[in-house]
Amino acid sequence: FAHLLCCLSLQEVGPTMVGDEHSDPSLMSFLGATKRNMLGNHFWEYYVNDAPRIVLNKLESCGYRVVSMTGVGQTLVWCLHKE
């Protein structure tokens, strides 16, 4: 069973968006994520105040591996995979 997870960060120091309203609640809890709805958005997202490197280290300890990374404007996006 494969999982794909994307992490977004607007800065190198956080906050880091780690999921959407359909994300695994136990994984979001492990990351210490908070669920929020930003004004004007019609969806919920999970975020942490940690820097991306801290989030990526936590995800690596759960078996996730980075498969790609890109920048979109001032946003950084990492895609991770877990077998």
N, C-alpha and C positions, 0 to 999 in steps of 0.2 A: 504494500500500500504506500503510495507516494504522497507527500505533502509539499505544497509550494507556499511560501510565505514571503511577502514583500514588506520591507521596512522603509519608511520615508523620514527624512530629516530636513528641516529648513536651515539648520545650522550644524556646525560640528560639535556643539555642546548640548544639543537637545532643545526642545523636546523631540522625541522620536515617536512617530506614529507606527504602531505595530500590528494593527488589525482593524477589521470592520465589524459590523454588528453580527456577522455570521462566523466570527473567529472562535476557535476552541476556548471556552471559558477557563479550563484548567491551565492551558498554556498562558493565557492572558494574566491569570492569577500568579503563576510562577514568575512572570516578568514584572509583576507589580503594576500592571496597567490599569488605568482608569478609563471608563467609558464616558464619552461626551458627545454632544451634538452642538456643532458650531452654528451660530446664528446664520440663517440663510441656506444651510445645507439640509437636504431631505434624507440624510443618513446619519448613522452613529459611527464613531471611530474609537479605537482604543489607543491611548498614548501613554508614554512614560516620560518623566523629566530627565531620565538618564541620557547620557551621550550615546550615539550609535555604537561606539566601540564596546561599551558595557553591555548593551543589548545583544550585539553580535556574539560576544563572549558567552553570555548566558545561553543563547540559542545553540552555540557550538556544543556546550555541555549537554544539551538535549539531543544531539545527533544531527543538527542542521548544518549544512555546508553552503557557503556562498557560491552561486553558480554564475552570477553576473552582477554588475554594478554600473550605474550610469548617472549622469547629472542632467536634470531637466530644469533649466533656469537656475535658480538658487536652491533647488531641491535635489537631494541625493536619494537614489533608490537602489536598494540591494534586494536581489531575488535569491532565496535560499531553498534548498531541497533536502528532504529527509526521506530515506527509504522506509 
